Amino acid sequence: MATRTTATKPATKTTPKTAPKTADSTARIRVGIGGWTFEPWRGVFYPEGLAQKRELEYASRQLTTIEVNGTFYGSQKPATFAKWHDETPDDFVFSLKAPRFATNRRVLSEAGDSIERFFASGVLELKNKLGPVNWQFAATKQFDPDDFEGFLKLLPKRIDARTIRHAVEVRHESFRNAAFVALARRYEVAIVMAGDSKYPQIADPSAPFVYARIMGTTEAQPKGYSSSALDQWTARARTWASGGTPDGLDMSGDASAADTPRDVYLYVISGFKAHNPAAAIAMLERLSKRNA
């Protein structure tokens, strides 16, 4: 069980966080969490007495992005996406988990109808706040080069003049190979980088952005991670944003990816979930100090 601490109630109005830019580039680093509705966050991350209907409003002003998990299990109404757009700051971004109906299937290249329904469900009501779409695959799904390429061909690059960014979260060891990395680069799809996780780590940059999910928060650390670990993940985010490849991560392909600035989406996910917002905020504070 989480150890609940008493939070000091902040002022009603809070200044929204902005995604830091790296020096001499237009790349942005965004740090966030998965979802915003979680009872143990109330009175710890959320101020005591904050109405549940205002939790997204509050969270989006402490963080710069949130990954939405609910879209993995079922569709939302267009009005819901529009409401999320209106409740969050101008610089805020949502990443959406794509529906499981598209990824949990034997033949991925037959997912066209599910993909079309997802993008027609109202997600574009997020407008400029629609970030990457994370296509998460089951841990039992193995790499089939032809079928996986067939799936990547189905992912739209643009809809209604809006660029759509895609990331694939693969969880089987068979994806840890150079052919998969090369395929992802060919279609400019990011490979989700699993940090502090039981899943295979494939840290090869393969798109104009990096999508990282770190899962190592613990109850023993009030901010989820130790100060040194927070420093390390923050430094890795800066390296990615500047176009580099951080040391100490597992690569599977040719390391000669384009050395150009990349946007970074880093999510503190799983682990000891009660401390995930504290870890994300701690990294944003480190990024702000460097850019001050």
TORKOL-4160 file (C-alpha; in steps of 0.2 Angstrom, whole numbers, padded with zeros to 4 digits, m for minus):
292
<pt num="1" X="0000" Y="0000" Z="0000"/>
<pt num="2" X="0006" Y="0018" Z="m0003"/>
<pt num="3" X="0011" Y="0028" Z="0011"/>
<pt num="4" X="0000" Y="0043" Z="0010"/>
<pt num="5" X="0008" Y="0060" Z="0014"/>
<pt num="6" X="m0001" Y="0076" Z="0018"/>
<pt num="7" X="0001" Y="0088" Z="0003"/>
<pt num="8" X="0001" Y="0107" Z="0005"/>
<pt num="9" X="m0014" Y="0114" Z="m0005"/>
<pt num="10" X="m0008" Y="0125" Z="m0019"/>
<pt num="11" X="m0016" Y="0140" Z="m0025"/>
<pt num="12" X="m0032" Y="0138" Z="m0036"/>
<pt num="13" X="m0023" Y="0144" Z="m0051"/>
<pt num="14" X="m0007" Y="0136" Z="m0057"/>
<pt num="15" X="0005" Y="0140" Z="m0071"/>
<pt num="16" X="0005" Y="0127" Z="m0084"/>
<pt num="17" X="0022" Y="0118" Z="m0087"/>
<pt num="18" X="0029" Y="0121" Z="m0105"/>
<pt num="19" X="0039" Y="0108" Z="m0114"/>
<pt num="20" X="0057" Y="0113" Z="m0113"/>
<pt num="21" X="0067" Y="0116" Z="m0130"/>
<pt num="22" X="0084" Y="0110" Z="m0131"/>
<pt num="23" X="0098" Y="0123" Z="m0135"/>
<pt num="24" X="0100" Y="0127" Z="m0153"/>
<pt num="25" X="0085" Y="0117" Z="m0158"/>
<pt num="26" X="0066" Y="0116" Z="m0160"/>
<pt num="27" X="0065" Y="0099" Z="m0152"/>
<pt num="28" X="0054" Y="0098" Z="m0136"/>
<pt num="29" X="0055" Y="0086" Z="m0122"/>
<pt num="30" X="0039" Y="0081" Z="m0114"/>
<pt num="31" X="0037" Y="0071" Z="m0098"/>
<pt num="32" X="0021" Y="0064" Z="m0091"/>
<pt num="33" X="0012" Y="0049" Z="m0084"/>
<pt num="34" X="m0001" Y="0037" Z="m0089"/>
<pt num="35" X="m0019" Y="0043" Z="m0086"/>
<pt num="36" X="m0025" Y="0055" Z="m0073"/>
<pt num="37" X="m0038" Y="0045" Z="m0063"/>
<pt num="38" X="m0030" Y="0035" Z="m0049"/>
<pt num="39" X="m0036" Y="0036" Z="m0031"/>
<pt num="40" X="m0019" Y="0035" Z="m0022"/>
<pt num="41" X="m0015" Y="0052" Z="m0031"/>
<pt num="42" X="m0028" Y="0061" Z="m0022"/>
<pt num="43" X="m0021" Y="0071" Z="m0007"/>
<pt num="44" X="m0004" Y="0067" Z="m0013"/>
<pt num="45" X="m0002" Y="0073" Z="m0031"/>
<pt num="46" X="m0019" Y="0081" Z="m0031"/>
<pt num="47" X="m0023" Y="0093" Z="m0018"/>
<pt num="48" X="m0035" Y="0088" Z="m0004"/>
<pt num="49" X="m0053" Y="0092" Z="m0009"/>
<pt num="50" X="m0050" Y="0094" Z="m0028"/>
<pt num="51" X="m0065" Y="0089" Z="m0037"/>
<pt num="52" X="m0062" Y="0073" Z="m0048"/>
<pt num="53" X="m0069" Y="0082" Z="m0063"/>
<pt num="54" X="m0054" Y="0095" Z="m0062"/>
<pt num="55" X="m0040" Y="0082" Z="m0061"/>
<pt num="56" X="m0036" Y="0083" Z="m0079"/>
<pt num="57" X="m0036" Y="0102" Z="m0078"/>
<pt num="58" X="m0024" Y="0101" Z="m0063"/>
<pt num="59" X="m0013" Y="0087" Z="m0070"/>
<pt num="60" X="m0010" Y="0095" Z="m0087"/>
<pt num="61" X="m0003" Y="0110" Z="m0078"/>
<pt num="62" X="0010" Y="0100" Z="m0068"/>
<pt num="63" X="0015" Y="0089" Z="m0083"/>
<pt num="64" X="0017" Y="0092" Z="m0101"/>
<pt num="65" X="0010" Y="0076" Z="m0108"/>
<pt num="66" X="m0001" Y="0061" Z="m0103"/>
<pt num="67" X="m0003" Y="0044" Z="m0111"/>
<pt num="68" X="m0021" Y="0039" Z="m0112"/>
<pt num="69" X="m0024" Y="0020" Z="m0109"/>
<pt num="70" X="m0043" Y="0020" Z="m0110"/>
<pt num="71" X="m0042" Y="0021" Z="m0129"/>
<pt num="72" X="m0034" Y="0004" Z="m0129"/>
<pt num="73" X="m0049" Y="m0004" Z="m0122"/>
<pt num="74" X="m0063" Y="0005" Z="m0131"/>
<pt num="75" X="m0068" Y="0021" Z="m0141"/>
<pt num="76" X="m0072" Y="0038" Z="m0133"/>
<pt num="77" X="m0085" Y="0050" Z="m0140"/>
<pt num="78" X="m0079" Y="0065" Z="m0151"/>
<pt num="79" X="m0086" Y="0076" Z="m0137"/>
<pt num="80" X="m0074" Y="0068" Z="m0124"/>
<pt num="81" X="m0059" Y="0072" Z="m0135"/>
<pt num="82" X="m0065" Y="0090" Z="m0138"/>
<pt num="83" X="m0067" Y="0092" Z="m0119"/>
<pt num="84" X="m0050" Y="0085" Z="m0115"/>
<pt num="85" X="m0043" Y="0098" Z="m0128"/>
<pt num="86" X="m0052" Y="0112" Z="m0120"/>
<pt num="87" X="m0047" Y="0108" Z="m0102"/>
<pt num="88" X="m0028" Y="0108" Z="m0105"/>
<pt num="89" X="m0015" Y="0121" Z="m0109"/>
<pt num="90" X="m0011" Y="0126" Z="m0126"/>
<pt num="91" X="0006" Y="0117" Z="m0126"/>
<pt num="92" X="0000" Y="0101" Z="m0118"/>
<pt num="93" X="m0001" Y="0085" Z="m0128"/>
<pt num="94" X="m0010" Y="0068" Z="m0127"/>
<pt num="95" X="m0002" Y="0052" Z="m0133"/>
<pt num="96" X="m0016" Y="0039" Z="m0136"/>
<pt num="97" X="m0014" Y="0020" Z="m0134"/>
<pt num="98" X="m0022" Y="0013" Z="m0150"/>
<pt num="99" X="m0036" Y="0000" Z="m0149"/>
<pt num="100" X="m0031" Y="m0018" Z="m0145"/>
<pt num="101" X="m0043" Y="m0023" Z="m0159"/>
<pt num="102" X="m0029" Y="m0018" Z="m0171"/>
<pt num="103" X="m0014" Y="m0025" Z="m0163"/>
<pt num="104" X="m0021" Y="m0041" Z="m0154"/>
<pt num="105" X="m0024" Y="m0051" Z="m0170"/>
<pt num="106" X="m0015" Y="m0065" Z="m0179"/>
<pt num="107" X="m0013" Y="m0056" Z="m0195"/>
<pt num="108" X="m0008" Y="m0038" Z="m0192"/>
<pt num="109" X="m0009" Y="m0033" Z="m0211"/>
<pt num="110" X="m0028" Y="m0036" Z="m0209"/>
<pt num="111" X="m0030" Y="m0022" Z="m0196"/>
<pt num="112" X="m0035" Y="m0009" Z="m0209"/>
<pt num="113" X="m0054" Y="m0008" Z="m0204"/>
<pt num="114" X="m0049" Y="m0006" Z="m0185"/>
<pt num="115" X="m0036" Y="0007" Z="m0189"/>
<pt num="116" X="m0049" Y="0017" Z="m0199"/>
<pt num="117" X="m0062" Y="0016" Z="m0186"/>
<pt num="118" X="m0050" Y="0023" Z="m0173"/>
<pt num="119" X="m0045" Y="0038" Z="m0182"/>
<pt num="120" X="m0064" Y="0041" Z="m0187"/>
<pt num="121" X="m0069" Y="0040" Z="m0169"/>
<pt num="122" X="m0066" Y="0058" Z="m0164"/>
<pt num="123" X="m0047" Y="0058" Z="m0160"/>
<pt num="124" X="m0044" Y="0072" Z="m0171"/>
<pt num="125" X="m0055" Y="0083" Z="m0160"/>
<pt num="126" X="m0039" Y="0084" Z="m0150"/>
<pt num="127" X="m0032" Y="0095" Z="m0164"/>
<pt num="128" X="m0014" Y="0101" Z="m0161"/>
<pt num="129" X="m0014" Y="0092" Z="m0144"/>
<pt num="130" X="m0014" Y="0075" Z="m0152"/>
<pt num="131" X="0003" Y="0067" Z="m0150"/>
<pt num="132" X="0010" Y="0050" Z="m0155"/>
<pt num="133" X="m0001" Y="0035" Z="m0156"/>
<pt num="134" X="0006" Y="0020" Z="m0147"/>
<pt num="135" X="0002" Y="0004" Z="m0155"/>
<pt num="136" X="0005" Y="m0009" Z="m0141"/>
<pt num="137" X="0007" Y="m0027" Z="m0145"/>
<pt num="138" X="0005" Y="m0042" Z="m0133"/>
<pt num="139" X="0021" Y="m0050" Z="m0126"/>
<pt num="140" X="0017" Y="m0066" Z="m0136"/>
<pt num="141" X="0017" Y="m0057" Z="m0153"/>
<pt num="142" X="0032" Y="m0062" Z="m0163"/>
<pt num="143" X="0041" Y="m0053" Z="m0177"/>
<pt num="144" X="0035" Y="m0058" Z="m0194"/>
<pt num="145" X="0044" Y="m0046" Z="m0206"/>
<pt num="146" X="0031" Y="m0046" Z="m0220"/>
<pt num="147" X="0016" Y="m0046" Z="m0209"/>
<pt num="148" X="0023" Y="m0032" Z="m0199"/>
<pt num="149" X="0027" Y="m0021" Z="m0214"/>
<pt num="150" X="0010" Y="m0024" Z="m0220"/>
<pt num="151" X="0004" Y="m0017" Z="m0204"/>
<pt num="152" X="0015" Y="m0002" Z="m0205"/>
<pt num="153" X="0009" Y="0002" Z="m0222"/>
<pt num="154" X="m0009" Y="0004" Z="m0215"/>
<pt num="155" X="m0004" Y="0018" Z="m0203"/>
<pt num="156" X="m0009" Y="0035" Z="m0210"/>
<pt num="157" X="0005" Y="0048" Z="m0210"/>
<pt num="158" X="m0007" Y="0062" Z="m0213"/>
<pt num="159" X="m0026" Y="0065" Z="m0210"/>
<pt num="160" X="m0035" Y="0081" Z="m0214"/>
<pt num="161" X="m0018" Y="0089" Z="m0217"/>
<pt num="162" X="m0013" Y="0084" Z="m0199"/>
<pt num="163" X="0003" Y="0074" Z="m0197"/>
<pt num="164" X="0001" Y="0058" Z="m0187"/>
<pt num="165" X="0015" Y="0051" Z="m0177"/>
<pt num="166" X="0016" Y="0033" Z="m0173"/>
<pt num="167" X="0025" Y="0022" Z="m0161"/>
<pt num="168" X="0025" Y="0003" Z="m0159"/>
<pt num="169" X="0027" Y="m0005" Z="m0142"/>
<pt num="170" X="0034" Y="m0023" Z="m0145"/>
<pt num="171" X="0036" Y="m0035" Z="m0131"/>
<pt num="172" X="0043" Y="m0051" Z="m0138"/>
<pt num="173" X="0062" Y="m0055" Z="m0139"/>
<pt num="174" X="0060" Y="m0059" Z="m0158"/>
<pt num="175" X="0059" Y="m0040" Z="m0162"/>
<pt num="176" X="0076" Y="m0037" Z="m0155"/>
<pt num="177" X="0085" Y="m0037" Z="m0172"/>
<pt num="178" X="0092" Y="m0026" Z="m0185"/>
<pt num="179" X="0079" Y="m0030" Z="m0198"/>
<pt num="180" X="0065" Y="m0024" Z="m0186"/>
<pt num="181" X="0074" Y="m0008" Z="m0183"/>
<pt num="182" X="0077" Y="m0005" Z="m0201"/>
<pt num="183" X="0059" Y="m0008" Z="m0205"/>
<pt num="184" X="0053" Y="0005" Z="m0192"/>
<pt num="185" X="0066" Y="0018" Z="m0199"/>
<pt num="186" X="0059" Y="0015" Z="m0216"/>
<pt num="187" X="0042" Y="0020" Z="m0211"/>
<pt num="188" X="0048" Y="0033" Z="m0198"/>
<pt num="189" X="0039" Y="0024" Z="m0184"/>
<pt num="190" X="0046" Y="0026" Z="m0167"/>
<pt num="191" X="0051" Y="0010" Z="m0157"/>
<pt num="192" X="0044" Y="0012" Z="m0139"/>
<pt num="193" X="0060" Y="0012" Z="m0128"/>
<pt num="194" X="0056" Y="0001" Z="m0112"/>
<pt num="195" X="0066" Y="0007" Z="m0097"/>
<pt num="196" X="0068" Y="m0002" Z="m0081"/>
<pt num="197" X="0056" Y="m0015" Z="m0088"/>
<pt num="198" X="0055" Y="m0034" Z="m0090"/>
<pt num="199" X="0051" Y="m0031" Z="m0108"/>
<pt num="200" X="0065" Y="m0031" Z="m0122"/>
<pt num="201" X="0074" Y="m0014" Z="m0123"/>
<pt num="202" X="0076" Y="m0008" Z="m0140"/>
<pt num="203" X="0083" Y="0010" Z="m0139"/>
<pt num="204" X="0087" Y="0013" Z="m0157"/>
<pt num="205" X="0080" Y="0029" Z="m0164"/>
<pt num="206" X="0069" Y="0026" Z="m0179"/>
<pt num="207" X="0058" Y="0042" Z="m0181"/>
<pt num="208" X="0059" Y="0061" Z="m0179"/>
<pt num="209" X="0054" Y="0058" Z="m0161"/>
<pt num="210" X="0058" Y="0047" Z="m0146"/>
<pt num="211" X="0044" Y="0038" Z="m0136"/>
<pt num="212" X="0051" Y="0031" Z="m0119"/>
<pt num="213" X="0041" Y="0022" Z="m0106"/>
<pt num="214" X="0051" Y="0020" Z="m0089"/>
<pt num="215" X="0044" Y="0008" Z="m0077"/>
<pt num="216" X="0056" Y="0007" Z="m0062"/>
<pt num="217" X="0048" Y="0018" Z="m0048"/>
<pt num="218" X="0048" Y="0011" Z="m0031"/>
<pt num="219" X="0039" Y="0014" Z="m0014"/>
<pt num="220" X="0055" Y="0017" Z="m0006"/>
<pt num="221" X="0059" Y="0033" Z="m0016"/>
<pt num="222" X="0048" Y="0047" Z="m0012"/>
<pt num="223" X="0050" Y="0054" Z="m0030"/>
<pt num="224" X="0049" Y="0036" Z="m0037"/>
<pt num="225" X="0067" Y="0036" Z="m0042"/>
<pt num="226" X="0083" Y="0040" Z="m0033"/>
<pt num="227" X="0091" Y="0057" Z="m0037"/>
<pt num="228" X="0104" Y="0049" Z="m0048"/>
<pt num="229" X="0092" Y="0039" Z="m0058"/>
<pt num="230" X="0081" Y="0055" Z="m0061"/>
<pt num="231" X="0097" Y="0064" Z="m0066"/>
<pt num="232" X="0101" Y="0050" Z="m0078"/>
<pt num="233" X="0084" Y="0049" Z="m0086"/>
<pt num="234" X="0084" Y="0068" Z="m0088"/>
<pt num="235" X="0101" Y="0067" Z="m0096"/>
<pt num="236" X="0096" Y="0053" Z="m0108"/>
<pt num="237" X="0081" Y="0064" Z="m0113"/>
<pt num="238" X="0092" Y="0079" Z="m0117"/>
<pt num="239" X="0103" Y="0067" Z="m0127"/>
<pt num="240" X="0089" Y="0061" Z="m0138"/>
<pt num="241" X="0082" Y="0078" Z="m0141"/>
<pt num="242" X="0099" Y="0084" Z="m0147"/>
<pt num="243" X="0100" Y="0070" Z="m0159"/>
<pt num="244" X="0112" Y="0059" Z="m0150"/>
<pt num="245" X="0110" Y="0041" Z="m0143"/>
<pt num="246" X="0112" Y="0039" Z="m0124"/>
<pt num="247" X="0125" Y="0027" Z="m0117"/>
<pt num="248" X="0120" Y="0012" Z="m0107"/>
<pt num="249" X="0104" Y="0007" Z="m0117"/>
<pt num="250" X="0102" Y="m0009" Z="m0127"/>
<pt num="251" X="0103" Y="m0006" Z="m0146"/>
<pt num="252" X="0098" Y="m0019" Z="m0159"/>
<pt num="253" X="0102" Y="m0011" Z="m0176"/>
<pt num="254" X="0114" Y="0000" Z="m0185"/>
<pt num="255" X="0119" Y="0014" Z="m0173"/>
<pt num="256" X="0121" Y="0027" Z="m0188"/>
<pt num="257" X="0104" Y="0035" Z="m0186"/>
<pt num="258" X="0102" Y="0053" Z="m0192"/>
<pt num="259" X="0110" Y="0064" Z="m0180"/>
<pt num="260" X="0096" Y="0077" Z="m0180"/>
<pt num="261" X="0086" Y="0085" Z="m0165"/>
<pt num="262" X="0071" Y="0074" Z="m0160"/>
<pt num="263" X="0055" Y="0078" Z="m0150"/>
<pt num="264" X="0055" Y="0067" Z="m0134"/>
<pt num="265" X="0040" Y="0060" Z="m0125"/>
<pt num="266" X="0045" Y="0051" Z="m0109"/>
<pt num="267" X="0031" Y="0043" Z="m0098"/>
<pt num="268" X="0033" Y="0037" Z="m0081"/>
<pt num="269" X="0023" Y="0021" Z="m0081"/>
<pt num="270" X="0019" Y="0006" Z="m0070"/>
<pt num="271" X="0032" Y="0003" Z="m0056"/>
<pt num="272" X="0025" Y="0010" Z="m0040"/>
<pt num="273" X="0012" Y="0020" Z="m0048"/>
<pt num="274" X="0008" Y="0032" Z="m0033"/>
<pt num="275" X="0025" Y="0040" Z="m0035"/>
<pt num="276" X="0025" Y="0042" Z="m0054"/>
<pt num="277" X="0019" Y="0060" Z="m0054"/>
<pt num="278" X="0032" Y="0065" Z="m0042"/>
<pt num="279" X="0046" Y="0057" Z="m0054"/>
<pt num="280" X="0039" Y="0066" Z="m0069"/>
<pt num="281" X="0038" Y="0082" Z="m0060"/>
<pt num="282" X="0056" Y="0080" Z="m0054"/>
<pt num="283" X="0062" Y="0077" Z="m0071"/>
<pt num="284" X="0053" Y="0093" Z="m0078"/>
<pt num="285" X="0061" Y="0103" Z="m0064"/>
<pt num="286" X="0078" Y="0097" Z="m0069"/>
<pt num="287" X="0075" Y="0101" Z="m0087"/>
<pt num="288" X="0068" Y="0119" Z="m0083"/>
<pt num="289" X="0084" Y="0123" Z="m0073"/>
<pt num="290" X="0095" Y="0118" Z="m0087"/>
<pt num="291" X="0085" Y="0129" Z="m0099"/>
<pt num="292" X="0083" Y="0144" Z="m0087"/>
